[in-house]
């Protein structure tokens, strides 16, 4: 069953975010993930949540998503994270087709 990683981002530094994105994108692809949402306009329909740019990545399953998050490839992106952005990051199981 697929798994999804959701990230609500606040960009700190536009230069650093590009380096982070390049590294993160490569690591996600290496671990079988793909972007479903990567920024774009956000419109709040209900409630008080006013997120920054949203990113949604799909992985084949939770284990693959965990392997990506703990990988050496993603660790290289994490070296840039604090300079580039702050965020809330969650992982959730999808539903079986």
Secondary structure by P-SEA (a helix, b strand, c coil): cbbbbbbbcccccaaaaaaaaaaaaaaaaaacccccccccccccccccccccbbbbbbcccaaaaaaaaacaaaaaaaaaccccccbbbbbbbbbcc
